[in-house]
Amino acid sequence: MSVAEGWKAWEDRVVDGKFPLRQWLGGSEHSGVFLTQCAGQEPPIAAIKLIATGDVNAELQLAEWRAAGQLSHPSLIRLFEAGRCQSEVTDILYVVTECAEEDLSQILPQRPLTPAEVGDMLPPLLEALSYLHRRGFVHGRLKPSNLQAAGDQLKLSADHIAAPGERPPGRRDIYDAPETAAGVVSPASDIWSLGVTLLAALTQSPSFGKDSRGDPSVAASVPEPFRGIVRECLHLDPKRRCSLSDITARLQPAARSVPAAPEAPPAPEKGVSRSTVGLAALVLAVLFALVVFYARGKHGTSAPALSAEPRTEQAAPQPAPQAAPQPAPPPAPKPETPKRDARGQVVHQVVPDVPASARNTIQGTIKINVRDNVDSSGRVTKAKLASREKSKYFAKLALEAAHGWEFSPPEVNGKPKPSVWLLRFRFSRSQTLVSPERLRR
């Protein structure tokens, strides 16, 4: 039995008195990963990673995990808790994270990713790395096994996140930048790891040759724009490596080199301009005046009103010296004022504005339910999540939008009363939908 498999014997133990080790998922010589239960989380199933304290700087590792636990991004695995405890005769560190169903290293032995799949994978990955670098962190271990699927989203693992700087020397594998052998970790180190990961995703192998300058060379079989991206990521000199914004720019479609074909003239819109309406009204008024004038000129009296009733023979009217004056038409009825719905209704809604970069990370539909407490004037006094949500980012967007909704209050005996509404937000790549429902108090 290997050292890694030795961790399997820990199944059914309880870590720190609250995290049962349900199932061994795998590990290395230095760590073991298990399924566990995390009270207060939804779903309660989580992953827990154990590390023997003799293999790391315990205080530094705990500080880094706790700092990573403060980060929140839709493309980062959530980190719930980290700690240290004694298990029999072994002192261990543990970190509890969101549970991923699959990672890229499980797919690549079966097949490479298509260029289209890599094109879908890159934007959320670049967003997550950019988020970390802006906040003064590096990922430190970007590789296929740390690109994970949680629910219907691609996410980057969070248990290796650290501040850039000096580390114990020792390059671990080809995914680690050359300078890490001297203990140097920086955002440029993540760029190297990203390049090797892309190469592995497209070819199933992270290996490469060398050019005349000693830099890694990329096979011509790797399709563009990924070949150029990988080449610019894998410079030995960290200062020569491309940036995340450079990669994003390379993913954009090339600018047109010839003028675009002229567009077909737009179809006439259903609506018409005010000037057209005014002209039509004038023409109709003139025509109506002509008809009336013609009728009076021919009959000496105004034209009779049209009726849907069949005509019957009537006795000839006695000649009169003068036509009776026509009674004035009755005044038009006043339009009725719409009645307020006594049950209450939505009068103003706010739909979250989701950046394209965040929307591109969505796989399937993200469902967020928010409960609005509304006072008797129809204003929201409190908005809160109706259940624990998977995505803190989209939950925050939904909460902010829910505070801006307005309602007409329900009435009891003619008096407005407070109400409670449930807003169901549904985020997808193409749109955001919100369905309101008034709840019984």
VMD Tcl script that draws the C-alpha trace (Angstrom):
set ca {
  {0.00 0.00 0.00}
  {1.37 3.44 -1.02}
  {1.70 6.38 1.34}
  {-1.16 8.09 -0.51}
  {-3.44 5.08 -0.02}
  {-2.48 5.04 3.66}
  {-4.78 8.03 4.11}
  {-7.70 5.78 3.17}
  {-7.45 4.16 6.60}
  {-8.73 7.46 8.02}
  {-12.24 6.85 6.67}
  {-14.99 7.06 9.33}
  {-12.88 9.21 11.66}
  {-14.10 12.64 12.75}
  {-11.80 15.65 12.33}
  {-11.85 18.38 14.98}
  {-15.01 16.85 16.46}
  {-17.26 18.07 13.60}
  {-16.12 16.83 10.17}
  {-16.76 13.09 9.57}
  {-14.55 11.53 6.88}
  {-17.19 9.80 4.77}
  {-15.23 8.63 1.74}
  {-11.61 8.79 0.64}
  {-11.34 10.60 -2.71}
  {-7.57 10.37 -3.21}
  {-4.42 12.17 -2.23}
  {-0.64 12.27 -2.33}
  {2.21 11.46 0.02}
  {1.52 14.68 1.90}
  {-2.26 14.98 1.87}
  {-5.55 13.10 1.76}
  {-8.94 14.30 0.47}
  {-12.31 13.01 1.72}
  {-16.01 13.69 1.41}
  {-17.43 15.25 4.55}
  {-20.47 17.11 5.85}
  {-20.40 20.83 6.55}
  {-23.19 22.04 8.83}
  {-24.83 25.25 7.69}
  {-23.91 24.82 4.02}
  {-26.31 23.95 1.22}
  {-25.75 21.33 0.00}
  {-24.10 20.01 3.17}
  {-21.69 17.72 1.28}
  {-18.20 19.23 1.11}
  {-14.59 18.15 0.58}
  {-11.96 18.15 3.32}
  {-8.20 18.06 2.71}
  {-5.84 16.84 5.45}
  {-2.12 17.69 5.63}
  {0.40 16.47 8.19}
  {1.88 19.54 9.90}
  {5.40 18.19 9.52}
  {5.17 18.68 5.74}
  {4.38 22.42 5.76}
  {4.83 25.68 7.65}
  {1.62 25.22 9.65}
  {1.04 28.85 10.70}
  {1.72 30.22 7.20}
  {-0.53 27.61 5.58}
  {-3.41 28.36 7.95}
  {-3.04 32.10 7.38}
  {-3.15 31.60 3.61}
  {-6.23 29.37 3.77}
  {-8.07 31.83 5.99}
  {-7.19 34.70 3.65}
  {-8.45 32.66 0.70}
  {-11.69 32.02 2.61}
  {-12.43 35.77 2.41}
  {-12.36 35.74 -1.40}
  {-15.54 35.34 -3.43}
  {-15.75 34.86 -7.19}
  {-18.12 32.71 -9.28}
  {-15.14 30.88 -10.83}
  {-13.39 30.05 -7.54}
  {-14.14 26.99 -5.40}
  {-15.55 28.24 -2.10}
  {-13.41 27.71 0.99}
  {-15.54 27.26 4.11}
  {-13.19 26.60 7.04}
  {-9.60 25.80 7.93}
  {-8.06 24.62 11.19}
  {-5.58 22.48 13.07}
  {-6.21 19.55 15.34}
  {-4.68 16.49 16.92}
  {-5.79 13.08 15.65}
  {-4.44 10.26 17.83}
  {-0.68 10.82 17.59}
  {-0.76 12.95 14.41}
  {-0.98 16.74 14.27}
  {-2.84 17.75 11.12}
  {-4.11 20.79 9.24}
  {-7.43 20.67 7.44}
  {-9.29 22.83 4.95}
  {-12.99 22.37 4.04}
  {-14.10 23.46 0.57}
  {-16.94 23.24 -1.91}
  {-17.11 19.74 -3.38}
  {-16.31 19.35 -7.10}
  {-17.75 16.47 -9.09}
  {-14.96 16.28 -11.68}
  {-11.70 17.88 -12.75}
  {-9.88 18.29 -16.06}
  {-7.24 15.67 -15.22}
  {-9.98 13.00 -15.27}
  {-11.04 13.95 -18.81}
  {-7.68 14.32 -20.56}
  {-6.62 10.65 -20.36}
  {-9.74 9.86 -22.42}
  {-9.58 12.68 -24.99}
  {-8.23 16.20 -25.57}
  {-10.53 19.18 -25.43}
  {-11.73 20.65 -28.72}
  {-10.74 24.25 -29.58}
  {-14.36 25.25 -28.96}
  {-14.26 23.71 -25.46}
  {-10.98 25.47 -24.68}
  {-12.52 28.71 -25.93}
  {-15.38 28.23 -23.43}
  {-13.00 27.27 -20.62}
  {-10.64 30.24 -20.89}
  {-12.88 33.26 -20.10}
  {-13.95 32.13 -16.59}
  {-10.40 30.95 -15.89}
  {-8.93 34.31 -16.93}
  {-11.54 36.13 -14.84}
  {-10.66 34.11 -11.74}
  {-6.90 34.66 -12.18}
  {-7.42 38.37 -12.83}
  {-9.53 38.62 -9.68}
  {-6.76 36.97 -7.62}
  {-3.96 39.09 -9.08}
  {-5.87 42.35 -8.54}
  {-6.25 41.46 -4.87}
  {-2.59 40.66 -4.38}
  {-2.75 36.86 -4.60}
  {-1.46 34.15 -6.91}
  {-2.96 30.74 -7.48}
  {0.36 28.93 -7.26}
  {-0.73 25.50 -8.55}
  {-2.66 25.96 -11.80}
  {-2.89 22.56 -13.52}
  {-5.64 20.26 -14.91}
  {-6.42 18.64 -11.56}
  {-7.18 22.08 -10.11}
  {-9.63 23.03 -12.88}
  {-12.83 21.61 -11.42}
  {-16.53 21.31 -12.22}
  {-18.78 22.24 -9.29}
  {-22.46 21.98 -10.13}
  {-22.74 23.35 -13.64}
  {-19.77 25.74 -13.43}
  {-16.05 25.54 -14.17}
  {-14.07 26.67 -11.12}
  {-10.48 27.05 -10.00}
  {-9.40 25.37 -6.75}
  {-8.78 27.71 -3.81}
  {-6.61 25.73 -1.39}
  {-3.29 26.75 -3.00}
  {-4.00 30.50 -3.16}
  {-1.22 32.54 -1.55}
  {0.48 35.91 -1.59}
  {3.37 36.23 -4.08}
  {6.91 36.15 -2.72}
  {9.47 33.70 -1.48}
  {8.64 30.04 -0.98}
  {10.68 26.99 -0.06}
  {12.67 26.13 -3.22}
  {11.75 23.08 -5.24}
  {9.95 22.87 -8.58}
  {7.39 20.08 -8.38}
  {6.41 19.37 -12.00}
  {6.29 20.85 -15.49}
  {3.23 22.96 -14.61}
  {5.31 24.97 -12.12}
  {7.28 27.89 -13.62}
  {11.10 27.47 -13.75}
  {11.67 30.25 -11.20}
  {9.75 28.33 -8.53}
  {12.83 26.08 -8.24}
  {14.47 29.08 -6.56}
  {11.42 29.72 -4.39}
  {10.02 32.65 -6.41}
  {6.23 32.76 -6.93}
  {4.52 35.62 -8.80}
  {1.58 36.34 -11.14}
  {3.96 35.52 -14.00}
  {4.30 32.03 -12.51}
  {0.54 31.57 -12.98}
  {0.92 32.62 -16.63}
  {3.47 29.83 -17.21}
  {1.17 27.30 -15.55}
  {-1.74 28.52 -17.66}
  {0.28 27.98 -20.86}
  {1.23 24.41 -19.94}
  {-2.37 23.67 -18.90}
  {-3.67 24.89 -22.28}
  {-1.11 22.74 -24.07}
  {-2.18 19.69 -22.05}
  {-5.88 20.40 -22.67}
  {-5.42 20.56 -26.45}
  {-2.87 17.73 -26.91}
  {-3.31 15.53 -23.79}
  {0.40 16.13 -23.10}
  {2.15 19.05 -21.38}
  {5.49 18.27 -23.07}
  {7.18 20.65 -25.51}
  {10.48 21.17 -27.33}
  {12.87 24.13 -27.29}
  {13.61 26.83 -29.81}
  {16.98 28.38 -30.65}
  {16.76 30.70 -27.62}
  {16.02 27.86 -25.23}
  {12.36 28.86 -24.83}
  {9.77 26.09 -25.15}
  {8.51 25.58 -28.71}
  {4.90 24.74 -29.53}
  {3.94 22.22 -32.21}
  {2.35 23.63 -35.36}
  {-0.56 21.23 -34.87}
  {-1.85 23.34 -31.96}
  {-4.56 25.59 -33.48}
  {-4.52 29.35 -33.33}
  {-5.07 31.51 -31.38}
  {-4.07 29.00 -28.70}
  {-0.67 28.23 -30.21}
  {0.31 31.89 -29.96}
  {-1.06 32.16 -26.44}
  {0.88 29.11 -25.23}
  {4.07 30.34 -26.90}
  {3.83 33.73 -25.18}
  {3.09 32.12 -21.79}
  {6.15 29.86 -21.86}
  {9.04 32.29 -21.97}
  {11.78 31.33 -19.54}
  {12.16 34.98 -18.54}
  {9.05 35.88 -16.46}
  {9.23 39.49 -17.72}
  {8.72 38.36 -21.32}
  {5.56 36.39 -20.62}
  {2.25 37.79 -21.80}
  {-0.35 39.23 -19.45}
  {-3.91 38.10 -18.83}
  {-5.20 41.08 -20.82}
  {-2.93 40.06 -23.73}
  {-4.55 36.62 -23.71}
  {-8.04 38.11 -23.63}
  {-7.16 40.31 -26.61}
  {-5.91 37.29 -28.60}
  {-9.24 35.55 -28.02}
  {-11.16 38.39 -29.67}
  {-12.08 37.90 -33.35}
  {-9.77 39.65 -35.80}
  {-10.83 43.06 -37.11}
  {-12.32 43.21 -40.62}
  {-9.79 43.71 -43.42}
  {-12.49 44.52 -46.02}
  {-15.62 46.61 -45.68}
  {-18.63 44.74 -44.44}
  {-21.37 44.02 -46.94}
  {-24.07 46.70 -46.89}
  {-26.88 45.83 -44.60}
  {-30.39 45.41 -45.93}
  {-32.61 48.43 -45.25}
  {-34.42 48.00 -41.96}
  {-37.98 46.79 -42.10}
  {-40.51 49.52 -41.30}
  {-41.28 49.61 -37.63}
  {-44.72 49.01 -36.29}
  {-44.71 52.38 -34.63}
  {-44.90 55.66 -36.63}
  {-43.51 59.10 -35.95}
  {-45.55 61.95 -34.53}
  {-45.34 63.86 -37.80}
  {-46.84 60.88 -39.68}
  {-49.66 60.60 -37.15}
  {-50.36 64.32 -37.39}
  {-50.48 64.25 -41.19}
  {-52.81 61.25 -41.22}
  {-55.13 62.95 -38.75}
  {-55.23 66.09 -40.91}
  {-56.09 64.11 -44.06}
  {-58.87 62.24 -42.26}
  {-60.30 65.49 -40.92}
  {-60.37 67.02 -44.40}
  {-62.03 63.94 -45.89}
  {-64.63 63.92 -43.15}
  {-65.42 67.59 -43.74}
  {-65.80 66.96 -47.46}
  {-68.18 64.04 -46.84}
  {-70.33 66.12 -44.50}
  {-70.30 69.04 -46.89}
  {-71.30 66.78 -49.79}
  {-74.11 65.16 -47.78}
  {-75.54 68.49 -46.74}
  {-75.33 69.84 -50.24}
  {-77.21 66.86 -51.65}
  {-79.91 66.33 -49.04}
  {-80.14 69.68 -47.35}
  {-79.64 68.01 -44.00}
  {-76.94 66.12 -42.16}
  {-76.30 62.51 -43.04}
  {-78.16 59.93 -40.90}
  {-76.21 57.87 -38.43}
  {-75.29 54.36 -39.49}
  {-77.15 51.58 -37.76}
  {-76.78 47.85 -37.59}
  {-80.58 47.43 -37.50}
  {-82.34 46.46 -40.77}
  {-84.19 49.30 -42.44}
  {-88.00 49.24 -42.47}
  {-90.41 51.17 -44.59}
  {-91.59 54.27 -42.86}
  {-94.40 56.68 -43.68}
  {-93.27 59.66 -45.65}
  {-92.56 62.54 -43.34}
  {-94.82 65.57 -43.46}
  {-93.09 68.46 -45.07}
  {-91.88 70.92 -42.55}
  {-90.99 74.49 -43.14}
  {-87.67 73.94 -41.50}
  {-85.65 70.93 -40.45}
  {-85.66 70.32 -36.74}
  {-82.36 71.26 -35.14}
  {-80.16 68.27 -34.46}
  {-79.62 67.59 -30.76}
  {-76.09 67.98 -29.52}
  {-74.26 64.66 -29.27}
  {-74.05 63.30 -25.73}
  {-70.70 63.91 -24.04}
  {-68.22 61.10 -24.33}
  {-68.11 58.98 -21.18}
  {-65.18 59.67 -18.95}
  {-62.58 56.92 -18.92}
  {-62.80 54.85 -15.79}
  {-59.89 55.05 -13.41}
  {-58.37 51.58 -13.16}
  {-59.08 50.01 -9.84}
  {-56.20 49.05 -7.62}
  {-55.73 45.34 -7.22}
  {-56.63 44.76 -3.59}
  {-54.26 41.79 -3.54}
  {-51.24 43.96 -4.33}
  {-49.05 43.91 -7.41}
  {-45.60 44.83 -8.75}
  {-45.30 48.44 -9.89}
  {-41.52 48.63 -10.44}
  {-38.95 45.89 -10.87}
  {-35.16 45.89 -11.11}
  {-33.31 43.21 -13.09}
  {-29.60 42.77 -12.22}
  {-27.08 44.05 -14.77}
  {-24.72 41.08 -15.21}
  {-21.31 41.78 -16.83}
  {-20.61 39.67 -19.91}
  {-17.49 38.27 -18.24}
  {-19.58 36.91 -15.36}
  {-22.42 35.72 -17.58}
  {-19.94 33.68 -19.65}
  {-19.11 31.65 -16.55}
  {-22.68 30.35 -16.26}
  {-23.33 26.75 -17.20}
  {-27.06 26.01 -17.30}
  {-29.14 28.19 -14.94}
  {-28.25 29.73 -11.58}
  {-31.33 30.00 -9.36}
  {-31.47 32.60 -6.58}
  {-34.60 33.19 -4.44}
  {-34.97 36.43 -2.47}
  {-37.66 37.26 0.12}
  {-38.80 40.92 0.14}
  {-40.55 42.38 3.20}
  {-42.72 45.28 1.97}
  {-44.34 47.99 4.12}
  {-47.85 49.43 3.69}
  {-46.55 52.07 1.27}
  {-45.18 49.41 -1.10}
  {-41.49 49.99 -0.30}
  {-39.07 47.14 0.42}
  {-37.90 47.34 4.03}
  {-35.80 44.18 4.03}
  {-34.52 41.72 1.43}
  {-32.86 38.44 2.33}
  {-31.96 35.17 0.63}
  {-34.71 32.60 0.91}
  {-32.18 29.76 1.07}
  {-28.43 29.30 1.13}
  {-27.16 29.78 -2.42}
  {-24.23 28.21 -4.26}
  {-23.00 31.42 -5.90}
  {-22.26 34.32 -3.57}
  {-21.58 36.56 -6.57}
  {-24.99 36.09 -8.21}
  {-26.74 36.05 -4.82}
  {-25.27 39.51 -4.16}
  {-26.55 40.78 -7.53}
  {-30.03 39.41 -6.80}
  {-30.14 40.94 -3.30}
  {-29.09 44.37 -4.58}
  {-31.77 44.26 -7.29}
  {-34.47 43.04 -4.89}
  {-34.04 46.15 -2.70}
  {-35.10 48.33 -5.64}
  {-38.48 46.70 -6.30}
  {-41.73 48.55 -5.53}
  {-45.24 47.18 -5.03}
  {-48.80 48.38 -4.63}
  {-49.78 47.17 -1.15}
  {-52.64 44.73 -0.66}
  {-55.75 46.15 1.00}
  {-57.85 44.87 3.87}
  {-61.14 46.73 4.45}
  {-59.85 49.43 2.10}
  {-56.63 50.01 4.06}
  {-53.12 49.19 2.70}
  {-51.24 46.51 4.57}
  {-47.62 45.21 4.60}
  {-46.83 42.19 2.43}
  {-44.13 39.62 1.70}
  {-42.95 38.72 -1.81}
  {-40.73 35.95 -3.12}
  {-38.58 36.94 -6.12}
  {-37.19 34.02 -8.12}
  {-34.11 35.13 -10.09}
  {-32.92 32.87 -12.92}
  {-29.51 33.68 -14.42}
  {-28.40 32.07 -17.69}
  {-25.85 32.94 -20.34}
  {-28.48 34.60 -22.54}
  {-30.77 36.39 -20.09}
  {-31.91 37.08 -16.54}
  {-35.52 36.32 -15.61}
  {-37.35 37.26 -12.41}
  {-40.70 35.77 -11.29}
  {-42.46 37.52 -8.37}
  {-44.93 35.76 -6.07}
  {-46.80 37.29 -3.14}
  {-46.65 35.06 -0.05}
  {-49.31 34.65 2.58}
  {-48.28 36.28 5.85}
}
mol new
graphics top color blue
foreach p $ca { graphics top sphere $p radius 0.5 }
foreach p [lrange $ca 0 end-1] q [lrange $ca 1 end] { graphics top cylinder $p $q radius 0.2 }
display resetview
